[in-house]
Every structure is written in structure tokens, then in C-alpha cells.
Amino acid sequence: MEDLVYSQGLRAIGLVNGVGAAPKSAPRENLTTDPYYTAGVRSVLLFDSELTSLTEIEILPWQPFEQGFLKQPVETGEP
């Protein structure tokens, strides 16, 4: 995903609920029984034919995720 961000073809990024978390203490297995770990969310990437700088990429407010780079601001109700 980082390579896609730096390609400047990414217009927006968001997170949605996925299959649920699978921590290292309780990994899941794929079809070939390889273990995997996940925070349980999926990335949604929206692309554009126009170049978009890093500071102009829109963060979609679908699912906040505090353990990565998509941290949503906490609303305080103050202007």
C-alpha cells in the first residue's frame, strides 16, 4: 500500500471491517495452512488518473484504526 501512496495515483484511502482480528497468540490459517495475523480491517484504495500529492490524499472516515498510519482525529465538539 505504501508504494501505491508514493505513486501519486491514489486519491483516497479508507478502512472497513474485515474478517476480524487474528493476533499472534491466535493466528488463522489460509487454504494451504500457512498462519497469518491481521488487525481485522481491509484497506479501500481509490485511484485517479490525475497525480495526487501525499498531503492531498483524502482519508475516508469509515473505520478508525489506531494501530497504523490511518489515525482519525478525535472529535471534541469544540470549534
PDB file of N, CA, C and O in Angstrom:
ATOM      1  N   MET A   1       0.824  -1.173   0.000  1.00  0.00           N
ATOM      2  CA  MET A   1       0.000   0.000   0.000  1.00  0.00           C
ATOM      3  C   MET A   1       0.883   1.256   0.000  1.00  0.00           C
ATOM      4  O   MET A   1       0.538   2.257  -0.628  1.00  0.00           O
ATOM      5  N   GLU A   2       1.987   1.201   0.685  1.00  0.00           N
ATOM      6  CA  GLU A   2       2.871   2.369   0.730  1.00  0.00           C
ATOM      7  C   GLU A   2       3.368   2.732  -0.662  1.00  0.00           C
ATOM      8  O   GLU A   2       3.427   3.912  -1.009  1.00  0.00           O
ATOM      9  N   ASP A   3       3.728   1.732  -1.464  1.00  0.00           N
ATOM     10  CA  ASP A   3       4.167   2.005  -2.835  1.00  0.00           C
ATOM     11  C   ASP A   3       3.075   2.699  -3.633  1.00  0.00           C
ATOM     12  O   ASP A   3       3.365   3.592  -4.428  1.00  0.00           O
ATOM     13  N   LEU A   4       1.834   2.305  -3.434  1.00  0.00           N
ATOM     14  CA  LEU A   4       0.718   2.922  -4.142  1.00  0.00           C
ATOM     15  C   LEU A   4       0.528   4.373  -3.705  1.00  0.00           C
ATOM     16  O   LEU A   4       0.205   5.233  -4.525  1.00  0.00           O
ATOM     17  N   VAL A   5       0.726   4.642  -2.431  1.00  0.00           N
ATOM     18  CA  VAL A   5       0.622   6.014  -1.936  1.00  0.00           C
ATOM     19  C   VAL A   5       1.691   6.885  -2.601  1.00  0.00           C
ATOM     20  O   VAL A   5       1.399   7.994  -3.048  1.00  0.00           O
ATOM     21  N   TYR A   6       2.919   6.389  -2.666  1.00  0.00           N
ATOM     22  CA  TYR A   6       4.012   7.171  -3.248  1.00  0.00           C
ATOM     23  C   TYR A   6       3.945   7.248  -4.767  1.00  0.00           C
ATOM     24  O   TYR A   6       4.654   8.064  -5.356  1.00  0.00           O
ATOM     25  N   SER A   7       3.130   6.442  -5.420  1.00  0.00           N
ATOM     26  CA  SER A   7       2.982   6.508  -6.877  1.00  0.00           C
ATOM     27  C   SER A   7       2.227   7.757  -7.314  1.00  0.00           C
ATOM     28  O   SER A   7       2.270   8.118  -8.490  1.00  0.00           O
ATOM     29  N   GLN A   8       1.549   8.413  -6.406  1.00  0.00           N
ATOM     30  CA  GLN A   8       0.739   9.608  -6.615  1.00  0.00           C
ATOM     31  C   GLN A   8      -0.513   9.338  -7.447  1.00  0.00           C
ATOM     32  O   GLN A   8      -1.136  10.278  -7.940  1.00  0.00           O
ATOM     33  N   GLY A   9      -0.886   8.082  -7.609  1.00  0.00           N
ATOM     34  CA  GLY A   9      -2.107   7.745  -8.316  1.00  0.00           C
ATOM     35  C   GLY A   9      -3.276   7.491  -7.379  1.00  0.00           C
ATOM     36  O   GLY A   9      -4.394   7.228  -7.823  1.00  0.00           O
ATOM     37  N   LEU A  10      -3.013   7.569  -6.086  1.00  0.00           N
ATOM     38  CA  LEU A  10      -4.033   7.290  -5.080  1.00  0.00           C
ATOM     39  C   LEU A  10      -4.765   8.573  -4.709  1.00  0.00           C
ATOM     40  O   LEU A  10      -4.130   9.561  -4.342  1.00  0.00           O
ATOM     41  N   ARG A  11      -6.077   8.570  -4.799  1.00  0.00           N
ATOM     42  CA  ARG A  11      -6.886   9.763  -4.493  1.00  0.00           C
ATOM     43  C   ARG A  11      -7.424   9.732  -3.063  1.00  0.00           C
ATOM     44  O   ARG A  11      -7.486  10.764  -2.395  1.00  0.00           O
ATOM     45  N   ALA A  12      -7.815   8.532  -2.593  1.00  0.00           N
ATOM     46  CA  ALA A  12      -8.395   8.415  -1.252  1.00  0.00           C
ATOM     47  C   ALA A  12      -8.111   7.029  -0.705  1.00  0.00           C
ATOM     48  O   ALA A  12      -7.900   6.074  -1.452  1.00  0.00           O
ATOM     49  N   ILE A  13      -8.110   6.942   0.622  1.00  0.00           N
ATOM     50  CA  ILE A  13      -7.882   5.661   1.282  1.00  0.00           C
ATOM     51  C   ILE A  13      -8.795   5.581   2.509  1.00  0.00           C
ATOM     52  O   ILE A  13      -9.024   6.577   3.195  1.00  0.00           O
ATOM     53  N   GLY A  14      -9.298   4.401   2.763  1.00  0.00           N
ATOM     54  CA  GLY A  14     -10.149   4.200   3.925  1.00  0.00           C
ATOM     55  C   GLY A  14     -10.026   2.775   4.433  1.00  0.00           C
ATOM     56  O   GLY A  14      -9.408   1.928   3.788  1.00  0.00           O
ATOM     57  N   LEU A  15     -10.599   2.523   5.558  1.00  0.00           N
ATOM     58  CA  LEU A  15     -10.597   1.189   6.153  1.00  0.00           C
ATOM     59  C   LEU A  15     -12.019   0.755   6.420  1.00  0.00           C
ATOM     60  O   LEU A  15     -12.866   1.569   6.789  1.00  0.00           O
ATOM     61  N   VAL A  16     -12.288  -0.542   6.231  1.00  0.00           N
ATOM     62  CA  VAL A  16     -13.589  -1.116   6.555  1.00  0.00           C
ATOM     63  C   VAL A  16     -13.351  -2.383   7.371  1.00  0.00           C
ATOM     64  O   VAL A  16     -12.279  -2.984   7.306  1.00  0.00           O
ATOM     65  N   ASN A  17     -14.354  -2.776   8.133  1.00  0.00           N
ATOM     66  CA  ASN A  17     -14.235  -4.015   8.896  1.00  0.00           C
ATOM     67  C   ASN A  17     -14.031  -5.184   7.956  1.00  0.00           C
ATOM     68  O   ASN A  17     -14.635  -5.255   6.886  1.00  0.00           O
ATOM     69  N   GLY A  18     -13.176  -6.093   8.369  1.00  0.00           N
ATOM     70  CA  GLY A  18     -12.888  -7.277   7.577  1.00  0.00           C
ATOM     71  C   GLY A  18     -13.324  -8.529   8.309  1.00  0.00           C
ATOM     72  O   GLY A  18     -14.449  -8.619   8.801  1.00  0.00           O
ATOM     73  N   VAL A  19     -12.430  -9.482   8.374  1.00  0.00           N
ATOM     74  CA  VAL A  19     -12.742 -10.791   8.950  1.00  0.00           C
ATOM     75  C   VAL A  19     -12.593 -10.832  10.465  1.00  0.00           C
ATOM     76  O   VAL A  19     -12.855 -11.861  11.088  1.00  0.00           O
ATOM     77  N   GLY A  20     -12.177  -9.730  11.054  1.00  0.00           N
ATOM     78  CA  GLY A  20     -11.928  -9.716  12.492  1.00  0.00           C
ATOM     79  C   GLY A  20     -10.455  -9.943  12.775  1.00  0.00           C
ATOM     80  O   GLY A  20      -9.727 -10.486  11.944  1.00  0.00           O
ATOM     81  N   ALA A  21     -10.034  -9.534  13.928  1.00  0.00           N
ATOM     82  CA  ALA A  21      -8.624  -9.623  14.296  1.00  0.00           C
ATOM     83  C   ALA A  21      -8.171 -11.058  14.501  1.00  0.00           C
ATOM     84  O   ALA A  21      -8.936 -11.912  14.950  1.00  0.00           O
ATOM     85  N   ALA A  22      -6.912 -11.306  14.163  1.00  0.00           N
ATOM     86  CA  ALA A  22      -6.257 -12.583  14.429  1.00  0.00           C
ATOM     87  C   ALA A  22      -4.876 -12.249  14.980  1.00  0.00           C
ATOM     88  O   ALA A  22      -3.933 -12.076  14.208  1.00  0.00           O
ATOM     89  N   PRO A  23      -4.739 -12.154  16.306  1.00  0.00           N
ATOM     90  CA  PRO A  23      -3.453 -11.775  16.902  1.00  0.00           C
ATOM     91  C   PRO A  23      -2.435 -12.907  16.810  1.00  0.00           C
ATOM     92  O   PRO A  23      -2.784 -14.044  16.496  1.00  0.00           O
ATOM     93  N   LYS A  24      -1.180 -12.585  17.086  1.00  0.00           N
ATOM     94  CA  LYS A  24      -0.120 -13.607  17.051  1.00  0.00           C
ATOM     95  C   LYS A  24      -0.404 -14.749  18.010  1.00  0.00           C
ATOM     96  O   LYS A  24       0.025 -15.879  17.780  1.00  0.00           O
ATOM     97  N   SER A  25      -1.123 -14.460  19.078  1.00  0.00           N
ATOM     98  CA  SER A  25      -1.442 -15.509  20.052  1.00  0.00           C
ATOM     99  C   SER A  25      -2.525 -16.468  19.542  1.00  0.00           C
ATOM    100  O   SER A  25      -2.689 -17.558  20.092  1.00  0.00           O
ATOM    101  N   ALA A  26      -3.255 -16.079  18.511  1.00  0.00           N
ATOM    102  CA  ALA A  26      -4.322 -16.923  17.946  1.00  0.00           C
ATOM    103  C   ALA A  26      -4.396 -16.728  16.431  1.00  0.00           C
ATOM    104  O   ALA A  26      -5.391 -16.215  15.920  1.00  0.00           O
ATOM    105  N   PRO A  27      -3.331 -17.142  15.701  1.00  0.00           N
ATOM    106  CA  PRO A  27      -3.327 -16.915  14.256  1.00  0.00           C
ATOM    107  C   PRO A  27      -4.377 -17.761  13.536  1.00  0.00           C
ATOM    108  O   PRO A  27      -4.822 -18.794  14.036  1.00  0.00           O
ATOM    109  N   ARG A  28      -4.754 -17.295  12.355  1.00  0.00           N
ATOM    110  CA  ARG A  28      -5.621 -18.076  11.471  1.00  0.00           C
ATOM    111  C   ARG A  28      -4.745 -18.745  10.435  1.00  0.00           C
ATOM    112  O   ARG A  28      -3.544 -18.483  10.361  1.00  0.00           O
ATOM    113  N   GLU A  29      -5.348 -19.613   9.630  1.00  0.00           N
ATOM    114  CA  GLU A  29      -4.605 -20.282   8.560  1.00  0.00           C
ATOM    115  C   GLU A  29      -5.279 -20.030   7.233  1.00  0.00           C
ATOM    116  O   GLU A  29      -6.504 -19.947   7.151  1.00  0.00           O
ATOM    117  N   ASN A  30      -4.456 -19.905   6.173  1.00  0.00           N
ATOM    118  CA  ASN A  30      -5.013 -19.772   4.840  1.00  0.00           C
ATOM    119  C   ASN A  30      -5.300 -21.169   4.277  1.00  0.00           C
ATOM    120  O   ASN A  30      -5.204 -22.159   5.003  1.00  0.00           O
ATOM    121  N   LEU A  31      -5.648 -21.255   3.004  1.00  0.00           N
ATOM    122  CA  LEU A  31      -6.027 -22.546   2.422  1.00  0.00           C
ATOM    123  C   LEU A  31      -4.896 -23.571   2.405  1.00  0.00           C
ATOM    124  O   LEU A  31      -5.149 -24.775   2.380  1.00  0.00           O
ATOM    125  N   THR A  32      -3.656 -23.102   2.418  1.00  0.00           N
ATOM    126  CA  THR A  32      -2.526 -24.025   2.440  1.00  0.00           C
ATOM    127  C   THR A  32      -1.956 -24.187   3.848  1.00  0.00           C
ATOM    128  O   THR A  32      -0.821 -24.632   4.017  1.00  0.00           O
ATOM    129  N   THR A  33      -2.732 -23.830   4.835  1.00  0.00           N
ATOM    130  CA  THR A  33      -2.443 -23.946   6.273  1.00  0.00           C
ATOM    131  C   THR A  33      -1.287 -23.059   6.755  1.00  0.00           C
ATOM    132  O   THR A  33      -0.732 -23.306   7.825  1.00  0.00           O
ATOM    133  N   ASP A  34      -0.922 -22.043   5.988  1.00  0.00           N
ATOM    134  CA  ASP A  34       0.069 -21.081   6.451  1.00  0.00           C
ATOM    135  C   ASP A  34      -0.600 -20.143   7.447  1.00  0.00           C
ATOM    136  O   ASP A  34      -1.703 -19.664   7.186  1.00  0.00           O
ATOM    137  N   PRO A  35       0.036 -19.871   8.577  1.00  0.00           N
ATOM    138  CA  PRO A  35      -0.574 -18.967   9.558  1.00  0.00           C
ATOM    139  C   PRO A  35      -0.509 -17.519   9.080  1.00  0.00           C
ATOM    140  O   PRO A  35       0.416 -17.128   8.368  1.00  0.00           O
ATOM    141  N   TYR A  36      -1.490 -16.741   9.477  1.00  0.00           N
ATOM    142  CA  TYR A  36      -1.450 -15.312   9.212  1.00  0.00           C
ATOM    143  C   TYR A  36      -2.048 -14.561  10.391  1.00  0.00           C
ATOM    144  O   TYR A  36      -2.843 -15.097  11.163  1.00  0.00           O
ATOM    145  N   TYR A  37      -1.639 -13.297  10.505  1.00  0.00           N
ATOM    146  CA  TYR A  37      -2.090 -12.415  11.569  1.00  0.00           C
ATOM    147  C   TYR A  37      -2.716 -11.193  10.905  1.00  0.00           C
ATOM    148  O   TYR A  37      -2.256 -10.761   9.849  1.00  0.00           O
ATOM    149  N   THR A  38      -3.731 -10.648  11.498  1.00  0.00           N
ATOM    150  CA  THR A  38      -4.381  -9.479  10.930  1.00  0.00           C
ATOM    151  C   THR A  38      -5.015  -8.632  12.025  1.00  0.00           C
ATOM    152  O   THR A  38      -5.417  -9.136  13.074  1.00  0.00           O
ATOM    153  N   ALA A  39      -5.093  -7.339  11.755  1.00  0.00           N
ATOM    154  CA  ALA A  39      -5.797  -6.431  12.661  1.00  0.00           C
ATOM    155  C   ALA A  39      -7.299  -6.503  12.413  1.00  0.00           C
ATOM    156  O   ALA A  39      -8.085  -5.971  13.197  1.00  0.00           O
ATOM    157  N   GLY A  40      -7.697  -7.151  11.336  1.00  0.00           N
ATOM    158  CA  GLY A  40      -9.113  -7.368  11.075  1.00  0.00           C
ATOM    159  C   GLY A  40      -9.796  -6.321  10.225  1.00  0.00           C
ATOM    160  O   GLY A  40     -11.020  -6.340  10.096  1.00  0.00           O
ATOM    161  N   VAL A  41      -9.033  -5.402   9.637  1.00  0.00           N
ATOM    162  CA  VAL A  41      -9.630  -4.400   8.761  1.00  0.00           C
ATOM    163  C   VAL A  41      -9.077  -4.551   7.348  1.00  0.00           C
ATOM    164  O   VAL A  41      -8.001  -5.113   7.141  1.00  0.00           O
ATOM    165  N   ARG A  42      -9.841  -4.035   6.375  1.00  0.00           N
ATOM    166  CA  ARG A  42      -9.418  -4.071   4.973  1.00  0.00           C
ATOM    167  C   ARG A  42      -9.187  -2.652   4.486  1.00  0.00           C
ATOM    168  O   ARG A  42      -9.909  -1.729   4.862  1.00  0.00           O
ATOM    169  N   SER A  43      -8.191  -2.490   3.657  1.00  0.00           N
ATOM    170  CA  SER A  43      -7.915  -1.189   3.051  1.00  0.00           C
ATOM    171  C   SER A  43      -8.756  -1.030   1.795  1.00  0.00           C
ATOM    172  O   SER A  43      -8.905  -1.966   1.009  1.00  0.00           O
ATOM    173  N   VAL A  44      -9.302   0.162   1.617  1.00  0.00           N
ATOM    174  CA  VAL A  44     -10.020   0.510   0.395  1.00  0.00           C
ATOM    175  C   VAL A  44      -9.244   1.655  -0.241  1.00  0.00           C
ATOM    176  O   VAL A  44      -9.051   2.702   0.378  1.00  0.00           O
ATOM    177  N   LEU A  45      -8.802   1.454  -1.475  1.00  0.00           N
ATOM    178  CA  LEU A  45      -7.993   2.441  -2.166  1.00  0.00           C
ATOM    179  C   LEU A  45      -8.752   2.944  -3.387  1.00  0.00           C
ATOM    180  O   LEU A  45      -9.241   2.151  -4.191  1.00  0.00           O
ATOM    181  N   LEU A  46      -8.848   4.262  -3.521  1.00  0.00           N
ATOM    182  CA  LEU A  46      -9.498   4.876  -4.676  1.00  0.00           C
ATOM    183  C   LEU A  46      -8.433   5.569  -5.510  1.00  0.00           C
ATOM    184  O   LEU A  46      -7.675   6.397  -5.004  1.00  0.00           O
ATOM    185  N   PHE A  47      -8.380   5.224  -6.796  1.00  0.00           N
ATOM    186  CA  PHE A  47      -7.349   5.743  -7.683  1.00  0.00           C
ATOM    187  C   PHE A  47      -7.908   6.810  -8.615  1.00  0.00           C
ATOM    188  O   PHE A  47      -9.115   6.889  -8.842  1.00  0.00           O
ATOM    189  N   ASP A  48      -7.001   7.633  -9.153  1.00  0.00           N
ATOM    190  CA  ASP A  48      -7.371   8.690 -10.074  1.00  0.00           C
ATOM    191  C   ASP A  48      -6.293   8.759 -11.148  1.00  0.00           C
ATOM    192  O   ASP A  48      -5.139   8.413 -10.895  1.00  0.00           O
ATOM    193  N   SER A  49      -6.662   9.199 -12.338  1.00  0.00           N
ATOM    194  CA  SER A  49      -5.678   9.350 -13.413  1.00  0.00           C
ATOM    195  C   SER A  49      -4.842  10.620 -13.219  1.00  0.00           C
ATOM    196  O   SER A  49      -3.772  10.758 -13.813  1.00  0.00           O
ATOM    197  N   GLU A  50      -5.327  11.531 -12.399  1.00  0.00           N
ATOM    198  CA  GLU A  50      -4.572  12.744 -12.062  1.00  0.00           C
ATOM    199  C   GLU A  50      -3.622  12.440 -10.904  1.00  0.00           C
ATOM    200  O   GLU A  50      -3.952  11.647 -10.022  1.00  0.00           O
ATOM    201  N   LEU A  51      -2.446  13.066 -10.903  1.00  0.00           N
ATOM    202  CA  LEU A  51      -1.498  12.877  -9.809  1.00  0.00           C
ATOM    203  C   LEU A  51      -2.006  13.563  -8.551  1.00  0.00           C
ATOM    204  O   LEU A  51      -2.552  14.665  -8.605  1.00  0.00           O
ATOM    205  N   THR A  52      -1.820  12.896  -7.424  1.00  0.00           N
ATOM    206  CA  THR A  52      -2.252  13.430  -6.131  1.00  0.00           C
ATOM    207  C   THR A  52      -1.056  13.400  -5.181  1.00  0.00           C
ATOM    208  O   THR A  52      -0.462  12.344  -4.967  1.00  0.00           O
ATOM    209  N   SER A  53      -0.704  14.542  -4.614  1.00  0.00           N
ATOM    210  CA  SER A  53       0.422  14.574  -3.684  1.00  0.00           C
ATOM    211  C   SER A  53       0.027  13.894  -2.376  1.00  0.00           C
ATOM    212  O   SER A  53      -1.156  13.692  -2.102  1.00  0.00           O
ATOM    213  N   LEU A  54       1.010  13.551  -1.589  1.00  0.00           N
ATOM    214  CA  LEU A  54       0.766  12.870  -0.317  1.00  0.00           C
ATOM    215  C   LEU A  54      -0.151  13.667   0.599  1.00  0.00           C
ATOM    216  O   LEU A  54      -0.989  13.091   1.292  1.00  0.00           O
ATOM    217  N   THR A  55       0.001  14.968   0.606  1.00  0.00           N
ATOM    218  CA  THR A  55      -0.805  15.795   1.500  1.00  0.00           C
ATOM    219  C   THR A  55      -2.238  15.978   1.016  1.00  0.00           C
ATOM    220  O   THR A  55      -3.085  16.448   1.775  1.00  0.00           O
ATOM    221  N   GLU A  56      -2.524  15.618  -0.223  1.00  0.00           N
ATOM    222  CA  GLU A  56      -3.870  15.782  -0.777  1.00  0.00           C
ATOM    223  C   GLU A  56      -4.688  14.494  -0.777  1.00  0.00           C
ATOM    224  O   GLU A  56      -5.855  14.511  -1.168  1.00  0.00           O
ATOM    225  N   ILE A  57      -4.103  13.380  -0.346  1.00  0.00           N
ATOM    226  CA  ILE A  57      -4.843  12.121  -0.310  1.00  0.00           C
ATOM    227  C   ILE A  57      -5.920  12.222   0.759  1.00  0.00           C
ATOM    228  O   ILE A  57      -5.639  12.550   1.912  1.00  0.00           O
ATOM    229  N   GLU A  58      -7.140  11.940   0.370  1.00  0.00           N
ATOM    230  CA  GLU A  58      -8.263  12.017   1.312  1.00  0.00           C
ATOM    231  C   GLU A  58      -8.299  10.763   2.180  1.00  0.00           C
ATOM    232  O   GLU A  58      -8.184   9.650   1.668  1.00  0.00           O
ATOM    233  N   ILE A  59      -8.455  10.938   3.474  1.00  0.00           N
ATOM    234  CA  ILE A  59      -8.634   9.824   4.406  1.00  0.00           C
ATOM    235  C   ILE A  59     -10.136   9.677   4.631  1.00  0.00           C
ATOM    236  O   ILE A  59     -10.764  10.547   5.233  1.00  0.00           O
ATOM    237  N   LEU A  60     -10.702   8.591   4.152  1.00  0.00           N
ATOM    238  CA  LEU A  60     -12.139   8.372   4.278  1.00  0.00           C
ATOM    239  C   LEU A  60     -12.473   7.976   5.721  1.00  0.00           C
ATOM    240  O   LEU A  60     -11.804   7.108   6.283  1.00  0.00           O
ATOM    241  N   PRO A  61     -13.475   8.582   6.321  1.00  0.00           N
ATOM    242  CA  PRO A  61     -13.764   8.386   7.752  1.00  0.00           C
ATOM    243  C   PRO A  61     -14.648   7.177   8.049  1.00  0.00           C
ATOM    244  O   PRO A  61     -15.530   7.255   8.904  1.00  0.00           O
ATOM    245  N   TRP A  62     -14.429   6.080   7.366  1.00  0.00           N
ATOM    246  CA  TRP A  62     -15.298   4.919   7.530  1.00  0.00           C
ATOM    247  C   TRP A  62     -15.040   4.169   8.820  1.00  0.00           C
ATOM    248  O   TRP A  62     -15.950   3.986   9.628  1.00  0.00           O
ATOM    249  N   GLN A  63     -13.808   3.735   9.018  1.00  0.00           N
ATOM    250  CA  GLN A  63     -13.470   2.886  10.165  1.00  0.00           C
ATOM    251  C   GLN A  63     -12.169   3.395  10.765  1.00  0.00           C
ATOM    252  O   GLN A  63     -11.120   3.252  10.137  1.00  0.00           O
ATOM    253  N   PRO A  64     -12.196   3.983  11.959  1.00  0.00           N
ATOM    254  CA  PRO A  64     -10.943   4.435  12.571  1.00  0.00           C
ATOM    255  C   PRO A  64     -10.048   3.250  12.915  1.00  0.00           C
ATOM    256  O   PRO A  64     -10.525   2.171  13.265  1.00  0.00           O
ATOM    257  N   PHE A  65      -8.771   3.470  12.809  1.00  0.00           N
ATOM    258  CA  PHE A  65      -7.803   2.406  13.081  1.00  0.00           C
ATOM    259  C   PHE A  65      -6.613   3.020  13.777  1.00  0.00           C
ATOM    260  O   PHE A  65      -5.838   3.744  13.152  1.00  0.00           O
ATOM    261  N   GLU A  66      -6.452   2.752  15.043  1.00  0.00           N
ATOM    262  CA  GLU A  66      -5.432   3.411  15.856  1.00  0.00           C
ATOM    263  C   GLU A  66      -4.059   2.757  15.795  1.00  0.00           C
ATOM    264  O   GLU A  66      -3.098   3.344  16.294  1.00  0.00           O
ATOM    265  N   GLN A  67      -3.917   1.573  15.210  1.00  0.00           N
ATOM    266  CA  GLN A  67      -2.635   0.876  15.255  1.00  0.00           C
ATOM    267  C   GLN A  67      -1.796   1.101  14.002  1.00  0.00           C
ATOM    268  O   GLN A  67      -0.752   0.466  13.853  1.00  0.00           O
ATOM    269  N   GLY A  68      -2.208   1.966  13.111  1.00  0.00           N
ATOM    270  CA  GLY A  68      -1.460   2.185  11.887  1.00  0.00           C
ATOM    271  C   GLY A  68      -1.394   3.660  11.544  1.00  0.00           C
ATOM    272  O   GLY A  68      -1.567   4.526  12.401  1.00  0.00           O
ATOM    273  N   PHE A  69      -1.145   3.921  10.292  1.00  0.00           N
ATOM    274  CA  PHE A  69      -0.979   5.306   9.892  1.00  0.00           C
ATOM    275  C   PHE A  69      -2.291   6.022   9.619  1.00  0.00           C
ATOM    276  O   PHE A  69      -2.275   7.234   9.406  1.00  0.00           O
ATOM    277  N   LEU A  70      -3.423   5.334   9.615  1.00  0.00           N
ATOM    278  CA  LEU A  70      -4.708   5.958   9.353  1.00  0.00           C
ATOM    279  C   LEU A  70      -5.414   6.296  10.654  1.00  0.00           C
ATOM    280  O   LEU A  70      -6.464   5.732  10.962  1.00  0.00           O
ATOM    281  N   LYS A  71      -4.855   7.186  11.395  1.00  0.00           N
ATOM    282  CA  LYS A  71      -5.459   7.583  12.665  1.00  0.00           C
ATOM    283  C   LYS A  71      -6.472   8.690  12.410  1.00  0.00           C
ATOM    284  O   LYS A  71      -6.160   9.693  11.768  1.00  0.00           O
ATOM    285  N   GLN A  72      -7.652   8.507  12.901  1.00  0.00           N
ATOM    286  CA  GLN A  72      -8.694   9.514  12.748  1.00  0.00           C
ATOM    287  C   GLN A  72      -8.613  10.495  13.908  1.00  0.00           C
ATOM    288  O   GLN A  72      -8.364  10.092  15.043  1.00  0.00           O
ATOM    289  N   PRO A  73      -8.821  11.771  13.636  1.00  0.00           N
ATOM    290  CA  PRO A  73      -8.830  12.735  14.745  1.00  0.00           C
ATOM    291  C   PRO A  73     -10.001  12.485  15.675  1.00  0.00           C
ATOM    292  O   PRO A  73     -11.083  12.093  15.240  1.00  0.00           O
ATOM    293  N   VAL A  74      -9.778  12.711  16.939  1.00  0.00           N
ATOM    294  CA  VAL A  74     -10.837  12.549  17.935  1.00  0.00           C
ATOM    295  C   VAL A  74     -11.653  13.838  17.953  1.00  0.00           C
ATOM    296  O   VAL A  74     -11.103  14.929  18.099  1.00  0.00           O
ATOM    297  N   GLU A  75     -12.963  13.703  17.804  1.00  0.00           N
ATOM    298  CA  GLU A  75     -13.812  14.889  17.817  1.00  0.00           C
ATOM    299  C   GLU A  75     -14.092  15.289  19.264  1.00  0.00           C
ATOM    300  O   GLU A  75     -14.533  14.477  20.077  1.00  0.00           O
ATOM    301  N   THR A  76     -13.828  16.553  19.561  1.00  0.00           N
ATOM    302  CA  THR A  76     -14.014  17.038  20.917  1.00  0.00           C
ATOM    303  C   THR A  76     -15.289  17.853  21.053  1.00  0.00           C
ATOM    304  O   THR A  76     -15.701  18.167  22.170  1.00  0.00           O
ATOM    305  N   GLY A  77     -15.921  18.203  19.941  1.00  0.00           N
ATOM    306  CA  GLY A  77     -17.117  19.020  19.981  1.00  0.00           C
ATOM    307  C   GLY A  77     -16.807  20.503  20.046  1.00  0.00           C
ATOM    308  O   GLY A  77     -17.716  21.333  20.048  1.00  0.00           O
ATOM    309  N   GLU A  78     -15.503  20.842  20.100  1.00  0.00           N
ATOM    310  CA  GLU A  78     -15.095  22.235  20.136  1.00  0.00           C
ATOM    311  C   GLU A  78     -14.887  22.717  18.713  1.00  0.00           C
ATOM    312  O   GLU A  78     -14.501  21.925  17.853  1.00  0.00           O
ATOM    313  N   PRO A  79     -15.132  23.997  18.437  1.00  0.00           N
ATOM    314  CA  PRO A  79     -14.938  24.539  17.076  1.00  0.00           C
ATOM    315  C   PRO A  79     -13.469  24.604  16.704  1.00  0.00           C
ATOM    316  O   PRO A  79     -13.129  25.032  15.601  1.00  0.00           O
TER     317      PRO A  79
END
